[in-house]
């Protein structure tokens, strides 16, 4: 099967031949064609679809259990995350890198250990303050090194009022 980007693509505005390029977005390399005249961009549909899957997974919050297995604790990773990583990497090594980042924060790196110096760091933490068995304060923090505009600090008071 031939790829759509193997053909000559003309800009719909300028009617000029578009040039191949690559755009990096959140660690993804997206194949594109760009018009040299008006800078109109077309992203490869397959790359755009994979990126949309990533954004969908990134925006989900998973609740997982921590269990005691022998002398260690195990945390289950949702199947859809593992399948997405395997699809991206094609071959995923069973070894992952786990780091204790801060109080209440762990990082899990699925990349090749020691090779990924320009890796992306995504951190999330959640705090709950309970007084007399009633929630008084609930705070969530999200940090993304590749997209600082997505960093969030959400404070939820007892009366469910959100403060950003």
N, C-alpha and C positions, 0 to 999 in steps of 0.2 A: 504494500500500500504506500502510495506517495504522500508526502507531507505537503500541506497547503503552502508552506513557506518555501518550498522548492520552486515555486512558480514566480513569475514576475508580477509584482503587485503595484498598481498605479494608485496614486493619491486621488481621492474623489474630488478634492477641491482644485488641485493644481494640474492634475493629469500627468504628473511626473513619476518616474520610477522611484519607488521607496527603497531605502538602504537598510540592510540588516544591522541590528544592534542588540545589545543585551542590557537589561535594566536590573539592578539589584534592589530587592525590596524585602525587608525583614529576613535577610539571609537566603532568600530565593533568587535564583537567576531566571528572569523572565525573558524569553526570546521575543523580540519586537522588530517591526519595520518602522522606519521614521522617514517622513518626507523632508528632503533637504531644503525645500522652499518655505513651507508653512509649519514645520515641526509636528505635523499630525502623526500620532502614534497608534499602531495596531499591535496588541499583545497576542501572542500565539494562543489559540483557544484552549489547548491542553494545559499549558502553563497557567493560564488564568483560572482554569477549573481546579487545579491542584492548590493554587494559592487561596482560592475561596474555601476549600476544605480545611486548610490550615487556619484561616481566620475563624471559621466556624468552631473548630476544636479549641482554639485559643480563648474564645469568648465563653466557653463552657466552664462551669465550676463543678468538680467532681468531689464527692464525699466517699472516702475509702476507709477501710478498716486497717488497723495495725494489730498484728497478731504475734504472739510469742512462738517461735519455731526454734527448738533447741535452746541455745544460749543467745540467740539473736532475735530481733524483731523483724517482721516482714510486713511490707505495705503493698497492697494489691494495686497494680496499674491497670486502668481500664483498657479493655481489648482494643477499642477504637483508636486509642493513642498509640499503642504498640503497632497495630496494623499500619497506621499512617507513617510512623517512623520507618518501619520495614520497607514500605512502598517507596519512600524517599531515598533510603540508603541502598536499596536493592538487596544488600547483604548486611544484616545487623549482627554485630558481635554480641554474644550473650553477656559480656562484661560491661558494666556501666560505672561511671565515676560518681561517687557520692561524697559530698562535702558538707560539713557542718558550717554554715555561713554565719549564723548569728543566733542569739537566743530565740528559740521557736522557729528557726528557718533552716531547711536543708535544701541543697541543690542536687539534682540528678542529671548527669550529662551522658547522653547516648552516643556522642561522637567518639571517634577513635581517641583513646586515652593518650594524652601528651601531644597529639598532632594539632588539635583545634585551638590555636592561640587566639584567633579572632572570634571566639565563640560568643554567642549571645547569652546574656544572663537574664532570666525571668525569675522574679521572686514574688512570693505572695505570703502574707501572714494575716492572721486574724486574732483579735483579742476580744474576750467577753468578760465583763465585770458583773458579778452576781451578788446581790445583797438580799438576805432573808429569802433565799430561793427565788428571787425575782431578778430578771435581767435589768441592769441599770444602764449599762453602756456596752456598745458593740462597735468595734472598729475593724475595718478591713484596709489593707494596704496592698497595692500591686505595683511592681517595678519591672520595667522592660528596658534593658540597656540599648537595644536597637531602635526603639521608638519611645523616647522620653515623653512625647505628647500623650502617650497612653497611660502614663503613670497616674495612679489614683490613690487618694486617701479618703475613705468614706467613714464618717462617724455617724452612728445611729443611736439616738437617745432612747430612753425608756418609752416615750410616747410615739415611737416609730418615725420621728421626724429625721430626715436625712440632711446632713451638713457636708458639703464638699470642701 
